[in-house]
Amino acid sequence: MNSETEIRTRSPRKLSWDVIRVLAVFSVVVQHVTHQSPINHAELGPYPFVLPLQFGASTLLVISAFFVCVTVRRGETGTWLRNRLARLLPAYLLAVVITYGVSRAVAPAFGWYVPNVTDLAANLLMVQAWSPTFHWIDPSYWTLPVQVMAFFAAALLWPRRWSRGAALAWLLWSLVVVPLVIRFVWRDDVDSAQWVRSVFDGLALHRVALFGVGIAIWLWTRDRFSGKHLAVYVAAVLVAQDAHSYFADTWSTVAFGVILAGIVAAAGGPDWDIPGLRQLATPIRWLGGISFGVYLVHQELGFVLARFLLDLGVGPWGRLVACVAMAVLLGWAMTRLVEQPCHRWLTGDVWLRARVAGSAVVEAIRDLPQVPQPQAAGPPRSADLGPSGPVPRPAADAPTSLPPSWAMAASQLR
């Protein structure tokens, strides 16, 4: 969700991207607080209003895919991949541990599910979706394994012919068609084999077309996708997304289509530096900068806060405002104290210093004095025999002096 980091240091940061990112992230926050929390924990509702539309997380994946295309072209792909993982993983891993600890502490008193060590390990390894025996520490983390897989795929495919020509178009359309075939031929919710469900859900095949949209929009900005082709592709992705949910959430698909139009406008048009938004540019950019941190801490920790506030008698508006404020505060802390410093440390010259230090240690070990091996006892050699018996070796053959460490080692061997 922060794949555009390199762009910020090379070109002016477009306000339009931050507007979309803030809209997406806070639609997720409000939707989870007002709509999802009463589903997961019935006692947490109702709220003053309900936002049932689910489009924010999908929007963030499209943005991520777009900026993967922008940034992966710069420099060596291995370095690019390390930069992406260094931005994503430290904050995610810490968020998992914190959420696990808080859930373990409060869930027994609330009567909620208590995550176990297996759940913790599965979430840290990002394999939560691969087995029904694993439970999500925070269900909103479903986007993280998908992003990591996409980063590895980009690093693998970009240097090869799949990044150009007709092969790329075939790849993008396969992201739409193949998961649909698997969904309606092999992967159903009743009769399909568990290994089919595990592979389908573990690879998030019902969401991979979102990355195709981001790539297609980038190709359009590079005049490698026509406007008609892009429109047909986006429409196909929207239909496919609705089909994966068995057309039970069409209004969320419509909302997602509207925000996709905004992404196209942000990618191909002028910046949205217009009256109204211009006056709000500073807070919008600040919120956009901490959006990943907000995403990591808002759901399960927000549910816990809402339950405490409910027990204290706080009303619906108070709980909603408090949960959003907590997400912003903890998101800022996660960004400033974890995400950014870990990224600087992991991508700075620390690795160069580590390699230099390691080489110095190896050279020092090689330069250590070697302990002389004791001579095995045996009959005198013929070269050492004189006319009347053994002849002492010349004094020049023996060392005139031994370093103290050698002498100590030799004395221990005797």
N, C-alpha and C positions, 0 to 999 in steps of 0.2 A: 504494500500500500504506500510505500515510500520509494518506489522504483525511480522516481524522477529526481532523486537527490543530486545527481551529477549535473542536471540541467540548471539547477539553481546557481551553480558556480560559474556557468558559462554564458547564460543569457538572462535577461530580466524575467522575473517570475510572473507568470500570467495570473491575474486575479481570477479569470474564468475557471481555471482548474481548481483553485481553492474553494470557489463558490460551490462547484459540483461536489467536491470532496466533503465539505462541511454538510451540505444537504444530505449526502448519502449516509455519512456516519451518524448524524443526529436523527435521521429517519430511522436508522437501526435502533438507536438508543430508545427513542420514544415508542417505537413499535414493540420492542421487547418489554419495556416497563408497562405499557398500557394494555397490550394485547397478549403477549406471550406469558408474562408472569402469572396471570390468573389461570392460564392453561396448565402451567407447570405446578402452581401452588394456588389452589382455588381461593384460599383465605386472603390472598394479596389484592383481590379486586373488590369492587370496581374502581375505576378512575374517572375523573371528570369527563374524559372523552377517550375514545379508542382509535388508534391508528392501526388498521389491520393489514395495510399494504406492505408487502415484502419485496423490496427492490433495492435496498441500500447496499447489502453485501454483494449482490450481483454487479451493481454499478462499480464498486471498488475493484472487483476482479477485472472488469473491462478496462478501467483506468490503468490498473497494474500492467495488463497485457500491452496496452498502447505504449507505455513508457519503457517496457522491456524492449520493444522494437526500437525505440529512440536511443536507448543507452547501450544495448548489446553490441551495436555497430562500432563502438568506440574502444579501440584497444583489444587486448587479448581476452578471450571469453573466459578463461580460467580465473583471471583477476576480477572480471566482472561478476562471475558467480560468487566468488568469495565476498565481494562487496555486498551483494544482495543478501547472502546468508548472514553476514555480520550485522546487517541492519535488522533483520527479521528475527533471528533465533534467540539472542540473549534475552530480549524483552519478553518474547513468548514463553521461554522456559521458566523465567522468574514468575511470570503471571500464572502459569500452571501451578507452580509450587505454592504461591501465596493463596490462590483460590482453593487448592486442595487443603491447605492447612486451615483456612477459615471454615470451609465446609465441614471438615472433620470436627472442628470445635463446636459448631452450632447446630449441625444437622440432627444429632440425637435429641436435643431439646425441642427442636421444631417438628420432629417426626418426619424429616426428609430423608432421602437416600444418603447413606454415609459412604463416600468413596473409599476404596481400599487401596493397598499398595499396587495391586495389579492395574487398577485404573490409572494410578499415577504414572506407572511405567509406560502404559500404553499411550497416554497423552504426551508424555515427554518424548516418546519415540514416534509420535504422530501416526499411530496405527489404530486409532480408536474405531475407525469405521470398518475395519477388516474382520471383526468378530462380534457377534451379539453378546459375548461374555464381557466385553469391555464397555465401560460407561464413560461418557464425556464428562470431564471435570467442568467444562463450560461448553454447552452446545454451539455457542457462537464461534468457537474456534474451528469450525468446519472449513473455513476459507484458508487456514494456514497450511495444512498438508497439500491442498490443491495448488497454492502458490509455489511451494517448494518444488513440487513435481514440475510445474510450468517453468521454473527457473532452470532446472536441470535439462528439461527438454529444449529450451532455447539455447543453452550453452552447447548442447549436443548437435542440434540441427543447423544453427546459424552458419558455421563454417562450411557446411555442405550444400549440395545443390538444392536441398529442400527449401532454402531461403529465397529462391529465385524461380522465375518462370512459371510454367504450367504446373510443375510439381507442387508449388506452394498453394495454388488455387485448389488443386485436388485435395491437399491436406486440409485446408480450411473447410471444404464441403464435407469431408469425411468426419470432421468433428461434430457436424450436425446430423448426418445421416446414420452413421454407424451406431452411435448410442441409442437412437430411436429404434433401429432394428433389434438391437440387443434387448432393449426395454420391453418391446411388445412381442418378441419371439421367445426369449429365454428367461428374462428377469421379470417375474411377476411377484406379487406380495404373498402368494399362497402356495403355489406348486413348484417354484423354481428351487434348484439345489442350493444348499447353503454356500458352496464354493462360488457359484455364479453371483449370488448376492454380494458375497465378500469382495470379489474382484470388481464388480460394477460399482459398489459403494466405496470401496477403498480407493479406486482410481477416480472417483467422482465423475463418472462418465456422463451423468446427467447435467453436469455443469461445464464440461470442457469447451462447449461451443461459445461460452462467454469470452474465453481467450481468443477464439476465432474472431469475434466481433472487434476486440481491441486491435488485433492484427489487421483486419480488413479496413478499419478506419485509418490506421497508419498508412497502409498501402494507398488508400484514396488520397491522403495528403501528399503522397509522393508521386501522384499521377500514374500509379500502377494498378489501380482499381477504378473503373468508371463509376460515375455516380449511380447509374442504373444498376450495375452489378452490386454496389454496396447496398442500395435500397432493397434489392431482392434478397441479399444475404441476411440483412438485419431482420427482414420480415420472416424469413425461414427460421432464424434463431428464435424469434419471439414465439412462433407457432410451436416449435420444438419444445421450448421451455414450458409452455402451457400444457403441451401433451404429456410431458414427464410428470406433471402433477394431475394428470387425468382431467384436465380442463376444470378443475375445482377451484382455481384461484385466478380467474381471468382478469380481474381488476388489478391484481398485482402485476400481471404481464402488461396491461395497458399503461400503468404508471411507469414501469420499467422502459417501455417504448418511448414515453415522453422524455425521460431523462437521457435515453440514448440519443435522442435528437439534440439535446443540450450538449452532449459529449461531442457529437459531430460538429456542432457550431463552435465549440471551444477549440477543437482540433484544427478546423479549417478556416475559421474566420478571425476577425480582429478580437483583441482582448475586450473583456466586458468592463472597461474602465469608463463607466457611465455615471451620471449623477444618481445619487442614492447608494449605489454600491461603492462609489469612490469614497464617500464619507465613512463607510464601514470597512474599508480595505484593511486597516490595521487589525481589528479583532478577527476578521475573516481569515486573514493570513495566519494569525496566531493559532486560531482553532484548526486550520488546515494543517499546520505544522505539528500539532499534537494528536492528529486524528487516529493514528495507529495505536498510540497509547490509550486513548479513549475507548477504542474498539476492544482492546484487550481486557479492560477492567469493568466494563459497564454492566454485564448481564448478571452473572451469579452473585458477584459482590453487591450489585444493586438489589437483587432479590433479598439478600440477607439484610441490607439496610432497611428495605421496605418492611420486612417482617418486624424488625426491632421498633421501627416507628409506628407500625400498626399496633403493637403491644403497648406502646406508650400513649395511644389514643390520637395520633396525628392523622389528620384528614387526608382525603385523596389528593388535593392540590399540594399540600405540604409534602407528601411522600413523593409525588412526581418531581417537584422542584428539587427536593433533596437528592433524589437519585441522579438527576441530570447534573447537579452541581458536584456530587461525588465523582461522577464519571470524568468531568472536566478536571477536577483537582488531582485525582489519582492518575489521569491520563497525562497531565502536565508533568507530574513527578516521574512517571514511567519514562517519558520522553527525555526529560532533562537529566535524570539521574541514572538511567540504565541504557536506553536505546542509543542516544547520541554518544556518550562516553565510551560505551562498549564498541560501537562502530569505529570511532577514532582509534581506539587501542588495537582492535583487530585488523584494521586496514592501514595503520600507520607504519612507521619504521621499526615497530617492535619485532617483526619477524626478521628483518635484516639484522638487528642487534642480536637476536637469539641465534641466528646462523653464525654470525661472527664469533659470539661467545662460545658456541659449540665447537667451532673449528679451533679456537684457541685452546680449549680443554683437550681436544684430541691431540694437538701438537704437543701440549705440555706432557701428556701421558707418554707420547712417543719419545720425548726427550728425557724421561726418567732414566737414571742409571740402572743397568741390568745387573742382577745378582749373579756372580760367577758360579758356574756349576762345579761341584766337587769332582775331583778326578777319581775314577774307580780304581780300587786296589787291584794289582795284578803283577805278574813277573816283569822284571825290568826288560825294556826293549833292547834289541841287539845294538842299536845305535848308542845306548847308554852304557854298554859293557866295555871296560878297558882290559888290558892284559891281566890285571890282578883283581878284577871284580867291578862292581858298579862304579860309574863315574858321576860325581855330583853334577847337576845342571848348572850352567853358568849363571851367575847372579843376574845377568841382563834379562834372562827369561822370566824372572819373578818381578812383580811390581815393587817399585821402591817404596810406595806409600799407598794406602787405601783410604778412601773417604770414610768417615765414621759410619755412614749408613750402610756402606758395603761391608765393613767389618762386623757390624751388628748382625746383618743378615747372614753372613758367613758363619758367625758363631752360633746362630740358631740352627743352621743346617748341620753343624757338626754334632 
